Amino acid sequence: MPGLSSCQKSMQPVQTEVRVSTEIPELKGRVNDYAGLLSSDEINELSEISSTLEERTGAQLVILIVPTTGDQSIEDYSLAVMQAWKIGRAGYDDGSAIVLAIQDRRVRIELGYGTNTFFTNDMAQTVIDSFMMPSLIRGRYFEGLLNGALEMASIIEEKTPEQWRPE
């Protein structure tokens, strides 16, 4: 089971949540839009960022959009997604996920422990605050996800240890 670290940002004040198990959706690919927000071209553009990142560094980036996490906190839900989908390579724990829950107005970046050795929680929070939230709070979901994915890919590509990169 990969170790995980994370950052999140609420698009509204934090409320107390009851933690009840919510079913994890099926992993369909690099971009999983269960809220029906993105066009096929937008999904392809985000998928290409993830694919290029994996080719260059070995690191895996997955995006999940859901209507809601139900009664489960986004923290618990994101962690369960990372574990269920086994994001990141074994031995490296170099996976990351952007999880956006539309009705809950929550976004979270979940990082594997390996990724978290060079991509800190503070850096993840900056990605959310500076690159994603300005678009997300205006309902421009693709733009927010694109900005976040591009910035994450840039940081991961710059900071991934050389010995972790594919030959």
VMD Tcl script that builds the backbone (N, CA, C; Angstrom):
set m [mol new atoms 501]
animate dup $m
set s [atomselect $m all]
$s set {name element resname resid chain x y z} {
  {N N MET 1 A 0.856 -1.180 0.000}
  {CA C MET 1 A 0.000 0.000 0.000}
  {C C MET 1 A 0.893 1.232 0.000}
  {N N PRO 2 A 0.792 2.127 -0.996}
  {CA C PRO 2 A 1.666 3.288 -1.059}
  {C C PRO 2 A 1.372 4.269 0.061}
  {N N GLY 3 A 2.423 4.943 0.521}
  {CA C GLY 3 A 2.239 6.000 1.500}
  {C C GLY 3 A 1.797 7.257 0.796}
  {N N LEU 4 A 0.977 8.044 1.469}
  {CA C LEU 4 A 0.411 9.203 0.800}
  {C C LEU 4 A 0.489 10.447 1.656}
  {N N SER 5 A 0.585 11.556 0.995}
  {CA C SER 5 A 0.549 12.858 1.628}
  {C C SER 5 A -0.394 13.708 0.791}
  {N N SER 6 A -0.856 14.830 1.324}
  {CA C SER 6 A -1.854 15.554 0.555}
  {C C SER 6 A -2.033 16.997 0.972}
  {N N CYS 7 A -2.706 17.726 0.099}
  {CA C CYS 7 A -3.136 19.096 0.365}
  {C C CYS 7 A -4.543 19.233 -0.185}
  {N N GLN 8 A -5.268 20.160 0.367}
  {CA C GLN 8 A -6.634 20.369 -0.087}
  {C C GLN 8 A -6.988 21.836 0.032}
  {N N LYS 9 A -8.048 22.196 -0.621}
  {CA C LYS 9 A -8.596 23.540 -0.495}
  {C C LYS 9 A -10.098 23.431 -0.637}
  {N N SER 10 A -10.794 24.094 0.237}
  {CA C SER 10 A -12.241 24.132 0.169}
  {C C SER 10 A -12.657 25.382 -0.577}
  {N N MET 11 A -13.694 25.275 -1.352}
  {CA C MET 11 A -14.245 26.431 -2.035}
  {C C MET 11 A -15.337 27.055 -1.183}
  {N N GLN 12 A -15.460 26.615 0.066}
  {CA C GLN 12 A -16.411 27.165 1.027}
  {C C GLN 12 A -15.870 26.862 2.415}
  {N N PRO 13 A -16.449 27.447 3.459}
  {CA C PRO 13 A -15.963 27.160 4.806}
  {C C PRO 13 A -16.032 25.667 5.116}
  {N N VAL 14 A -15.032 25.184 5.854}
  {CA C VAL 14 A -14.972 23.777 6.227}
  {C C VAL 14 A -16.089 23.460 7.208}
  {N N GLN 15 A -16.781 22.351 6.985}
  {CA C GLN 15 A -17.849 21.913 7.869}
  {C C GLN 15 A -17.467 20.555 8.437}
  {N N THR 16 A -18.001 20.248 9.607}
  {CA C THR 16 A -17.774 18.940 10.190}
  {C C THR 16 A -18.445 17.899 9.310}
  {N N GLU 17 A -17.727 16.811 9.025}
  {CA C GLU 17 A -18.257 15.780 8.151}
  {C C GLU 17 A -18.280 14.451 8.886}
  {N N VAL 18 A -19.291 13.664 8.601}
  {CA C VAL 18 A -19.365 12.300 9.101}
  {C C VAL 18 A -18.649 11.423 8.087}
  {N N ARG 19 A -17.778 10.547 8.549}
  {CA C ARG 19 A -17.033 9.683 7.641}
  {C C ARG 19 A -17.771 8.355 7.461}
  {N N VAL 20 A -18.346 8.212 6.287}
  {CA C VAL 20 A -19.049 6.992 5.917}
  {C C VAL 20 A -18.458 6.541 4.592}
  {N N SER 21 A -18.287 5.268 4.436}
  {CA C SER 21 A -17.676 4.739 3.227}
  {C C SER 21 A -18.484 5.123 1.987}
  {N N THR 22 A -17.794 5.643 0.969}
  {CA C THR 22 A -18.382 5.970 -0.318}
  {C C THR 22 A -17.678 5.115 -1.360}
  {N N GLU 23 A -18.432 4.558 -2.281}
  {CA C GLU 23 A -17.848 3.694 -3.300}
  {C C GLU 23 A -16.886 4.476 -4.185}
  {N N ILE 24 A -15.742 3.873 -4.452}
  {CA C ILE 24 A -14.744 4.473 -5.333}
  {C C ILE 24 A -15.112 4.099 -6.768}
  {N N PRO 25 A -15.178 5.084 -7.677}
  {CA C PRO 25 A -15.523 4.758 -9.063}
  {C C PRO 25 A -14.398 3.983 -9.743}
  {N N GLU 26 A -14.735 3.391 -10.862}
  {CA C GLU 26 A -13.771 2.629 -11.651}
  {C C GLU 26 A -12.751 3.572 -12.291}
  {N N LEU 27 A -11.491 3.159 -12.291}
  {CA C LEU 27 A -10.439 3.897 -12.984}
  {C C LEU 27 A -10.608 3.660 -14.479}
  {N N LYS 28 A -10.898 4.738 -15.223}
  {CA C LYS 28 A -11.120 4.627 -16.669}
  {C C LYS 28 A -9.878 5.011 -17.462}
  {N N GLY 29 A -9.025 5.836 -16.874}
  {CA C GLY 29 A -7.854 6.335 -17.577}
  {C C GLY 29 A -7.180 7.399 -16.744}
  {N N ARG 30 A -6.429 8.245 -17.377}
  {CA C ARG 30 A -5.696 9.299 -16.673}
  {C C ARG 30 A -6.626 10.399 -16.168}
  {N N VAL 31 A -7.729 10.613 -16.869}
  {CA C VAL 31 A -8.727 11.612 -16.477}
  {C C VAL 31 A -10.065 10.893 -16.349}
  {N N ASN 32 A -10.673 11.014 -15.179}
  {CA C ASN 32 A -11.904 10.298 -14.857}
  {C C ASN 32 A -12.967 11.315 -14.465}
  {N N ASP 33 A -13.815 11.663 -15.420}
  {CA C ASP 33 A -14.824 12.705 -15.210}
  {C C ASP 33 A -16.182 12.072 -14.951}
  {N N TYR 34 A -16.472 11.827 -13.686}
  {CA C TYR 34 A -17.750 11.238 -13.303}
  {C C TYR 34 A -18.826 12.296 -13.059}
  {N N ALA 35 A -18.501 13.564 -13.295}
  {CA C ALA 35 A -19.484 14.638 -13.166}
  {C C ALA 35 A -19.931 15.149 -14.534}
  {N N GLY 36 A -19.297 14.668 -15.595}
  {CA C GLY 36 A -19.678 15.064 -16.944}
  {C C GLY 36 A -19.385 16.518 -17.267}
  {N N LEU 37 A -18.295 17.049 -16.726}
  {CA C LEU 37 A -17.967 18.465 -16.929}
  {C C LEU 37 A -17.112 18.739 -18.159}
  {N N LEU 38 A -16.316 17.773 -18.563}
  {CA C LEU 38 A -15.307 18.018 -19.585}
  {C C LEU 38 A -15.711 17.449 -20.938}
  {N N SER 39 A -15.295 18.143 -21.990}
  {CA C SER 39 A -15.483 17.625 -23.343}
  {C C SER 39 A -14.411 16.563 -23.604}
  {N N SER 40 A -14.595 15.789 -24.659}
  {CA C SER 40 A -13.588 14.776 -24.989}
  {C C SER 40 A -12.253 15.431 -25.344}
  {N N ASP 41 A -12.273 16.597 -25.983}
  {CA C ASP 41 A -11.027 17.311 -26.285}
  {C C ASP 41 A -10.319 17.751 -25.008}
  {N N GLU 42 A -11.084 18.207 -24.026}
  {CA C GLU 42 A -10.490 18.626 -22.753}
  {C C GLU 42 A -9.900 17.429 -22.008}
  {N N ILE 43 A -10.609 16.311 -22.014}
  {CA C ILE 43 A -10.088 15.086 -21.392}
  {C C ILE 43 A -8.794 14.674 -22.080}
  {N N ASN 44 A -8.775 14.729 -23.403}
  {CA C ASN 44 A -7.568 14.361 -24.149}
  {C C ASN 44 A -6.399 15.277 -23.823}
  {N N GLU 45 A -6.656 16.572 -23.687}
  {CA C GLU 45 A -5.579 17.518 -23.372}
  {C C GLU 45 A -4.989 17.244 -21.991}
  {N N LEU 46 A -5.842 17.009 -21.004}
  {CA C LEU 46 A -5.360 16.690 -19.659}
  {C C LEU 46 A -4.647 15.337 -19.647}
  {N N SER 47 A -5.164 14.372 -20.379}
  {CA C SER 47 A -4.534 13.049 -20.457}
  {C C SER 47 A -3.146 13.133 -21.065}
  {N N GLU 48 A -2.986 13.984 -22.045}
  {CA C GLU 48 A -1.683 14.151 -22.696}
  {C C GLU 48 A -0.645 14.705 -21.721}
  {N N ILE 49 A -1.043 15.622 -20.857}
  {CA C ILE 49 A -0.126 16.155 -19.838}
  {C C ILE 49 A 0.333 15.016 -18.930}
  {N N SER 50 A -0.602 14.193 -18.486}
  {CA C SER 50 A -0.287 13.063 -17.617}
  {C C SER 50 A 0.605 12.048 -18.327}
  {N N SER 51 A 0.283 11.737 -19.563}
  {CA C SER 51 A 1.057 10.773 -20.341}
  {C C SER 51 A 2.493 11.247 -20.559}
  {N N THR 52 A 2.651 12.500 -20.929}
  {CA C THR 52 A 3.982 13.071 -21.144}
  {C C THR 52 A 4.787 13.060 -19.855}
  {N N LEU 53 A 4.144 13.405 -18.748}
  {CA C LEU 53 A 4.821 13.381 -17.451}
  {C C LEU 53 A 5.332 11.974 -17.147}
  {N N GLU 54 A 4.493 10.969 -17.354}
  {CA C GLU 54 A 4.908 9.592 -17.057}
  {C C GLU 54 A 6.042 9.141 -17.974}
  {N N GLU 55 A 5.988 9.502 -19.248}
  {CA C GLU 55 A 7.062 9.146 -20.184}
  {C C GLU 55 A 8.392 9.754 -19.757}
  {N N ARG 56 A 8.370 10.978 -19.286}
  {CA C ARG 56 A 9.605 11.693 -18.948}
  {C C ARG 56 A 10.151 11.364 -17.565}
  {N N THR 57 A 9.256 11.070 -16.608}
  {CA C THR 57 A 9.703 10.914 -15.220}
  {C C THR 57 A 9.338 9.570 -14.598}
  {N N GLY 58 A 8.379 8.874 -15.163}
  {CA C GLY 58 A 7.855 7.662 -14.551}
  {C C GLY 58 A 6.702 7.939 -13.600}
  {N N ALA 59 A 6.568 9.174 -13.156}
  {CA C ALA 59 A 5.521 9.549 -12.195}
  {C C ALA 59 A 4.150 9.519 -12.861}
  {N N GLN 60 A 3.152 9.134 -12.084}
  {CA C GLN 60 A 1.791 9.044 -12.591}
  {C C GLN 60 A 0.920 10.130 -11.967}
  {N N LEU 61 A 0.159 10.816 -12.811}
  {CA C LEU 61 A -0.795 11.837 -12.380}
  {C C LEU 61 A -2.170 11.442 -12.908}
  {N N VAL 62 A -3.127 11.358 -11.995}
  {CA C VAL 62 A -4.497 11.006 -12.355}
  {C C VAL 62 A -5.421 12.120 -11.870}
  {N N ILE 63 A -6.442 12.411 -12.662}
  {CA C ILE 63 A -7.438 13.419 -12.297}
  {C C ILE 63 A -8.784 12.722 -12.142}
  {N N LEU 64 A -9.470 13.027 -11.049}
  {CA C LEU 64 A -10.797 12.478 -10.788}
  {C C LEU 64 A -11.750 13.625 -10.479}
  {N N ILE 65 A -12.861 13.663 -11.204}
  {CA C ILE 65 A -13.925 14.631 -10.946}
  {C C ILE 65 A -15.171 13.834 -10.582}
  {N N VAL 66 A -15.719 14.125 -9.420}
  {CA C VAL 66 A -16.941 13.456 -8.965}
  {C C VAL 66 A -17.958 14.519 -8.569}
  {N N PRO 67 A -19.241 14.190 -8.632}
  {CA C PRO 67 A -20.228 15.149 -8.145}
  {C C PRO 67 A -20.026 15.424 -6.655}
  {N N THR 68 A -19.807 14.347 -5.880}
  {CA C THR 68 A -19.662 14.485 -4.432}
  {C C THR 68 A -18.891 13.290 -3.885}
  {N N THR 69 A -18.326 13.462 -2.713}
  {CA C THR 69 A -17.710 12.335 -2.005}
  {C C THR 69 A -18.701 11.747 -1.009}
  {N N GLY 70 A -19.938 12.192 -1.083}
  {CA C GLY 70 A -20.984 11.703 -0.184}
  {C C GLY 70 A -20.709 12.149 1.237}
  {N N ASP 71 A -20.880 11.242 2.159}
  {CA C ASP 71 A -20.638 11.556 3.567}
  {C C ASP 71 A -19.173 11.413 3.952}
  {N N GLN 72 A -18.340 11.011 3.010}
  {CA C GLN 72 A -16.915 10.818 3.291}
  {C C GLN 72 A -16.166 12.130 3.057}
  {N N SER 73 A -15.212 12.435 3.916}
  {CA C SER 73 A -14.404 13.643 3.732}
  {C C SER 73 A -13.569 13.500 2.466}
  {N N ILE 74 A -13.202 14.616 1.862}
  {CA C ILE 74 A -12.364 14.553 0.664}
  {C C ILE 74 A -10.997 13.973 1.004}
  {N N GLU 75 A -10.546 14.166 2.241}
  {CA C GLU 75 A -9.266 13.597 2.670}
  {C C GLU 75 A -9.314 12.073 2.596}
  {N N ASP 76 A -10.323 11.491 3.236}
  {CA C ASP 76 A -10.458 10.033 3.254}
  {C C ASP 76 A -10.748 9.489 1.856}
  {N N TYR 77 A -11.580 10.190 1.129}
  {CA C TYR 77 A -11.956 9.753 -0.213}
  {C C TYR 77 A -10.742 9.736 -1.142}
  {N N SER 78 A -9.951 10.805 -1.127}
  {CA C SER 78 A -8.771 10.897 -1.993}
  {C C SER 78 A -7.759 9.809 -1.662}
  {N N LEU 79 A -7.558 9.568 -0.388}
  {CA C LEU 79 A -6.645 8.512 0.044}
  {C C LEU 79 A -7.142 7.150 -0.438}
  {N N ALA 80 A -8.440 6.907 -0.301}
  {CA C ALA 80 A -9.017 5.641 -0.755}
  {C C ALA 80 A -8.867 5.471 -2.268}
  {N N VAL 81 A -9.015 6.559 -3.016}
  {CA C VAL 81 A -8.837 6.518 -4.469}
  {C C VAL 81 A -7.401 6.136 -4.807}
  {N N MET 82 A -6.431 6.790 -4.181}
  {CA C MET 82 A -5.016 6.489 -4.448}
  {C C MET 82 A -4.717 5.023 -4.157}
  {N N GLN 83 A -5.243 4.521 -3.065}
  {CA C GLN 83 A -4.983 3.133 -2.686}
  {C C GLN 83 A -5.699 2.152 -3.610}
  {N N ALA 84 A -6.966 2.406 -3.905}
  {CA C ALA 84 A -7.744 1.495 -4.752}
  {C C ALA 84 A -7.198 1.452 -6.175}
  {N N TRP 85 A -6.798 2.602 -6.690}
  {CA C TRP 85 A -6.322 2.673 -8.060}
  {C C TRP 85 A -4.833 2.376 -8.183}
  {N N LYS 86 A -4.128 2.282 -7.057}
  {CA C LYS 86 A -2.690 1.982 -7.047}
  {C C LYS 86 A -1.914 2.951 -7.945}
  {N N ILE 87 A -2.139 4.229 -7.718}
  {CA C ILE 87 A -1.487 5.270 -8.513}
  {C C ILE 87 A -0.037 5.402 -8.049}
  {N N GLY 88 A 0.888 5.355 -8.973}
  {CA C GLY 88 A 2.316 5.437 -8.662}
  {C C GLY 88 A 2.973 4.074 -8.805}
  {N N ARG 89 A 4.258 4.094 -9.085}
  {CA C ARG 89 A 5.005 2.850 -9.279}
  {C C ARG 89 A 5.396 2.243 -7.938}
  {N N ALA 90 A 5.317 0.925 -7.861}
  {CA C ALA 90 A 5.749 0.211 -6.657}
  {C C ALA 90 A 7.226 0.507 -6.414}
  {N N GLY 91 A 7.562 0.763 -5.179}
  {CA C GLY 91 A 8.943 1.056 -4.822}
  {C C GLY 91 A 9.301 2.526 -4.926}
  {N N TYR 92 A 8.495 3.301 -5.635}
  {CA C TYR 92 A 8.743 4.732 -5.789}
  {C C TYR 92 A 7.670 5.568 -5.096}
  {N N ASP 93 A 6.458 5.067 -5.025}
  {CA C ASP 93 A 5.320 5.820 -4.484}
  {C C ASP 93 A 5.247 7.203 -5.125}
  {N N ASP 94 A 5.376 7.233 -6.457}
  {CA C ASP 94 A 5.473 8.503 -7.183}
  {C C ASP 94 A 4.182 8.883 -7.901}
  {N N GLY 95 A 3.066 8.481 -7.330}
  {CA C GLY 95 A 1.788 8.859 -7.908}
  {C C GLY 95 A 1.258 10.144 -7.303}
  {N N SER 96 A 0.351 10.769 -8.021}
  {CA C SER 96 A -0.351 11.943 -7.501}
  {C C SER 96 A -1.727 11.998 -8.150}
  {N N ALA 97 A -2.641 12.628 -7.447}
  {CA C ALA 97 A -4.006 12.740 -7.957}
  {C C ALA 97 A -4.563 14.115 -7.623}
  {N N ILE 98 A -5.312 14.642 -8.566}
  {CA C ILE 98 A -6.132 15.824 -8.321}
  {C C ILE 98 A -7.559 15.308 -8.219}
  {N N VAL 99 A -8.203 15.561 -7.089}
  {CA C VAL 99 A -9.582 15.120 -6.879}
  {C C VAL 99 A -10.453 16.359 -6.700}
  {N N LEU 100 A -11.465 16.486 -7.550}
  {CA C LEU 100 A -12.383 17.620 -7.522}
  {C C LEU 100 A -13.792 17.097 -7.277}
  {N N ALA 101 A -14.409 17.552 -6.193}
  {CA C ALA 101 A -15.788 17.180 -5.853}
  {C C ALA 101 A -16.659 18.420 -6.045}
  {N N ILE 102 A -17.413 18.446 -7.122}
  {CA C ILE 102 A -18.136 19.642 -7.559}
  {C C ILE 102 A -19.180 20.109 -6.556}
  {N N GLN 103 A -20.123 19.257 -6.184}
  {CA C GLN 103 A -21.193 19.677 -5.272}
  {C C GLN 103 A -20.654 20.012 -3.885}
  {N N ASP 104 A -19.572 19.346 -3.496}
  {CA C ASP 104 A -18.960 19.609 -2.190}
  {C C ASP 104 A -18.114 20.880 -2.209}
  {N N ARG 105 A -17.794 21.356 -3.424}
  {CA C ARG 105 A -16.952 22.538 -3.605}
  {C C ARG 105 A -15.598 22.347 -2.924}
  {N N ARG 106 A -14.992 21.168 -3.195}
  {CA C ARG 106 A -13.709 20.819 -2.594}
  {C C ARG 106 A -12.763 20.321 -3.681}
  {N N VAL 107 A -11.482 20.625 -3.503}
  {CA C VAL 107 A -10.440 20.102 -4.377}
  {C C VAL 107 A -9.283 19.660 -3.491}
  {N N ARG 108 A -8.608 18.613 -3.919}
  {CA C ARG 108 A -7.507 18.072 -3.128}
  {C C ARG 108 A -6.434 17.531 -4.058}
  {N N ILE 109 A -5.192 17.736 -3.671}
  {CA C ILE 109 A -4.054 17.103 -4.331}
  {C C ILE 109 A -3.520 16.057 -3.373}
  {N N GLU 110 A -3.498 14.817 -3.827}
  {CA C GLU 110 A -3.001 13.690 -3.030}
  {C C GLU 110 A -1.666 13.261 -3.626}
  {N N LEU 111 A -0.661 13.121 -2.782}
  {CA C LEU 111 A 0.690 12.789 -3.234}
  {C C LEU 111 A 1.162 11.494 -2.597}
  {N N GLY 112 A 1.811 10.632 -3.392}
  {CA C GLY 112 A 2.477 9.467 -2.830}
  {C C GLY 112 A 3.675 9.932 -2.007}
  {N N TYR 113 A 4.105 9.112 -1.061}
  {CA C TYR 113 A 5.238 9.502 -0.208}
  {C C TYR 113 A 6.493 9.793 -1.023}
  {N N GLY 114 A 6.734 9.037 -2.077}
  {CA C GLY 114 A 7.906 9.292 -2.910}
  {C C GLY 114 A 7.849 10.675 -3.536}
  {N N THR 115 A 6.724 11.006 -4.125}
  {CA C THR 115 A 6.544 12.337 -4.714}
  {C C THR 115 A 6.681 13.410 -3.651}
  {N N ASN 116 A 6.168 13.119 -2.461}
  {CA C ASN 116 A 6.189 14.101 -1.377}
  {C C ASN 116 A 7.596 14.388 -0.857}
  {N N THR 117 A 8.597 13.598 -1.250}
  {CA C THR 117 A 9.974 13.890 -0.828}
  {C C THR 117 A 10.539 15.108 -1.555}
  {N N PHE 118 A 9.970 15.442 -2.710}
  {CA C PHE 118 A 10.448 16.616 -3.450}
  {C C PHE 118 A 9.332 17.583 -3.825}
  {N N PHE 119 A 8.095 17.171 -3.700}
  {CA C PHE 119 A 6.931 18.020 -3.977}
  {C C PHE 119 A 6.188 18.120 -2.650}
  {N N THR 120 A 6.461 19.175 -1.921}
  {CA C THR 120 A 5.964 19.286 -0.549}
  {C C THR 120 A 4.484 19.642 -0.500}
  {N N ASN 121 A 3.910 19.456 0.671}
  {CA C ASN 121 A 2.515 19.847 0.872}
  {C C ASN 121 A 2.326 21.342 0.654}
  {N N ASP 122 A 3.313 22.146 1.061}
  {CA C ASP 122 A 3.227 23.590 0.824}
  {C C ASP 122 A 3.195 23.899 -0.673}
  {N N MET 123 A 3.988 23.177 -1.444}
  {CA C MET 123 A 3.982 23.377 -2.896}
  {C C MET 123 A 2.628 22.978 -3.487}
  {N N ALA 124 A 2.082 21.879 -2.999}
  {CA C ALA 124 A 0.767 21.436 -3.475}
  {C C ALA 124 A -0.302 22.470 -3.137}
  {N N GLN 125 A -0.219 23.038 -1.945}
  {CA C GLN 125 A -1.190 24.060 -1.549}
  {C C GLN 125 A -1.068 25.298 -2.431}
  {N N THR 126 A 0.161 25.654 -2.811}
  {CA C THR 126 A 0.368 26.785 -3.712}
  {C C THR 126 A -0.243 26.498 -5.083}
  {N N VAL 127 A -0.105 25.271 -5.562}
  {CA C VAL 127 A -0.724 24.898 -6.842}
  {C C VAL 127 A -2.234 25.109 -6.764}
  {N N ILE 128 A -2.832 24.653 -5.678}
  {CA C ILE 128 A -4.281 24.815 -5.518}
  {C C ILE 128 A -4.652 26.292 -5.435}
  {N N ASP 129 A -4.005 27.010 -4.528}
  {CA C ASP 129 A -4.371 28.408 -4.268}
  {C C ASP 129 A -4.093 29.331 -5.449}
  {N N SER 130 A -2.939 29.175 -6.077}
  {CA C SER 130 A -2.504 30.131 -7.101}
  {C C SER 130 A -2.866 29.726 -8.524}
  {N N PHE 131 A -2.933 28.436 -8.787}
  {CA C PHE 131 A -3.118 27.989 -10.163}
  {C C PHE 131 A -4.503 27.408 -10.444}
  {N N MET 132 A -5.177 26.891 -9.420}
  {CA C MET 132 A -6.464 26.240 -9.646}
  {C C MET 132 A -7.657 27.058 -9.172}
  {N N MET 133 A -7.598 27.525 -7.943}
  {CA C MET 133 A -8.761 28.180 -7.334}
  {C C MET 133 A -9.280 29.398 -8.094}
  {N N PRO 134 A -8.407 30.254 -8.640}
  {CA C PRO 134 A -8.960 31.415 -9.356}
  {C C PRO 134 A -9.942 31.015 -10.466}
  {N N SER 135 A -9.693 29.907 -11.134}
  {CA C SER 135 A -10.605 29.426 -12.180}
  {C C SER 135 A -11.760 28.621 -11.597}
  {N N LEU 136 A -11.462 27.753 -10.638}
  {CA C LEU 136 A -12.503 26.879 -10.081}
  {C C LEU 136 A -13.634 27.667 -9.438}
  {N N ILE 137 A -13.301 28.724 -8.709}
  {CA C ILE 137 A -14.358 29.482 -8.030}
  {C C ILE 137 A -15.251 30.232 -9.018}
  {N N ARG 138 A -14.812 30.362 -10.257}
  {CA C ARG 138 A -15.614 30.998 -11.308}
  {C C ARG 138 A -16.321 29.958 -12.186}
  {N N GLY 139 A -16.209 28.687 -11.790}
  {CA C GLY 139 A -16.863 27.629 -12.547}
  {C C GLY 139 A -16.130 27.211 -13.802}
  {N N ARG 140 A -14.899 27.659 -13.962}
  {CA C ARG 140 A -14.088 27.287 -15.129}
  {C C ARG 140 A -13.241 26.063 -14.743}
  {N N TYR 141 A -13.896 24.924 -14.705}
  {CA C TYR 141 A -13.284 23.704 -14.169}
  {C C TYR 141 A -12.129 23.203 -15.023}
  {N N PHE 142 A -12.317 23.153 -16.338}
  {CA C PHE 142 A -11.227 22.687 -17.194}
  {C C PHE 142 A -10.003 23.572 -17.026}
  {N N GLU 143 A -10.207 24.864 -17.054}
  {CA C GLU 143 A -9.089 25.801 -16.914}
  {C C GLU 143 A -8.355 25.590 -15.588}
  {N N GLY 144 A -9.094 25.419 -14.509}
  {CA C GLY 144 A -8.477 25.187 -13.204}
  {C C GLY 144 A -7.701 23.886 -13.166}
  {N N LEU 145 A -8.288 22.826 -13.714}
  {CA C LEU 145 A -7.599 21.533 -13.757}
  {C C LEU 145 A -6.379 21.588 -14.665}
  {N N LEU 146 A -6.513 22.251 -15.804}
  {CA C LEU 146 A -5.390 22.393 -16.727}
  {C C LEU 146 A -4.239 23.140 -16.064}
  {N N ASN 147 A -4.543 24.269 -15.445}
  {CA C ASN 147 A -3.498 25.049 -14.770}
  {C C ASN 147 A -2.827 24.234 -13.671}
  {N N GLY 148 A -3.623 23.509 -12.893}
  {CA C GLY 148 A -3.069 22.685 -11.826}
  {C C GLY 148 A -2.213 21.551 -12.358}
  {N N ALA 149 A -2.702 20.861 -13.381}
  {CA C ALA 149 A -1.955 19.737 -13.956}
  {C C ALA 149 A -0.649 20.207 -14.588}
  {N N LEU 150 A -0.692 21.332 -15.298}
  {CA C LEU 150 A 0.531 21.859 -15.913}
  {C C LEU 150 A 1.564 22.241 -14.860}
  {N N GLU 151 A 1.134 22.891 -13.798}
  {CA C GLU 151 A 2.071 23.296 -12.750}
  {C C GLU 151 A 2.617 22.079 -12.012}
  {N N MET 152 A 1.751 21.119 -11.700}
  {CA C MET 152 A 2.225 19.895 -11.042}
  {C C MET 152 A 3.235 19.170 -11.926}
  {N N ALA 153 A 2.928 19.021 -13.208}
  {CA C ALA 153 A 3.835 18.335 -14.124}
  {C C ALA 153 A 5.174 19.054 -14.209}
  {N N SER 154 A 5.140 20.375 -14.229}
  {CA C SER 154 A 6.373 21.158 -14.285}
  {C C SER 154 A 7.241 20.919 -13.050}
  {N N ILE 155 A 6.623 20.950 -11.886}
  {CA C ILE 155 A 7.360 20.738 -10.634}
  {C C ILE 155 A 7.903 19.313 -10.573}
  {N N ILE 156 A 7.073 18.342 -10.879}
  {CA C ILE 156 A 7.498 16.940 -10.806}
  {C C ILE 156 A 8.614 16.675 -11.809}
  {N N GLU 157 A 8.477 17.205 -13.018}
  {CA C GLU 157 A 9.515 16.990 -14.026}
  {C C GLU 157 A 10.839 17.617 -13.600}
  {N N GLU 158 A 10.775 18.792 -13.010}
  {CA C GLU 158 A 11.992 19.477 -12.566}
  {C C GLU 158 A 12.652 18.761 -11.393}
  {N N LYS 159 A 11.864 18.212 -10.484}
  {CA C LYS 159 A 12.395 17.733 -9.215}
  {C C LYS 159 A 12.534 16.216 -9.089}
  {N N THR 160 A 11.998 15.440 -10.024}
  {CA C THR 160 A 12.113 13.981 -9.926}
  {C C THR 160 A 13.583 13.586 -9.952}
  {N N PRO 161 A 14.019 12.780 -8.974}
  {CA C PRO 161 A 15.422 12.338 -8.964}
  {C C PRO 161 A 15.779 11.600 -10.259}
  {N N GLU 162 A 16.973 11.830 -10.747}
  {CA C GLU 162 A 17.419 11.249 -12.018}
  {C C GLU 162 A 17.314 9.723 -12.015}
  {N N GLN 163 A 17.647 9.094 -10.889}
  {CA C GLN 163 A 17.631 7.630 -10.828}
  {C C GLN 163 A 16.209 7.059 -10.877}
  {N N TRP 164 A 15.195 7.885 -10.697}
  {CA C TRP 164 A 13.804 7.436 -10.773}
  {C C TRP 164 A 13.272 7.463 -12.202}
  {N N ARG 165 A 13.946 8.183 -13.077}
  {CA C ARG 165 A 13.431 8.397 -14.432}
  {C C ARG 165 A 13.584 7.140 -15.290}
  {N N PRO 166 A 12.635 6.908 -16.196}
  {CA C PRO 166 A 12.753 5.755 -17.102}
  {C C PRO 166 A 13.973 5.916 -18.007}
  {N N GLU 167 A 14.524 4.794 -18.420}
  {CA C GLU 167 A 15.706 4.851 -19.304}
  {C C GLU 167 A 15.310 5.041 -20.741}
}
mol reanalyze $m
mol bondsrecalc $m
mol representation Tube
mol addrep $m
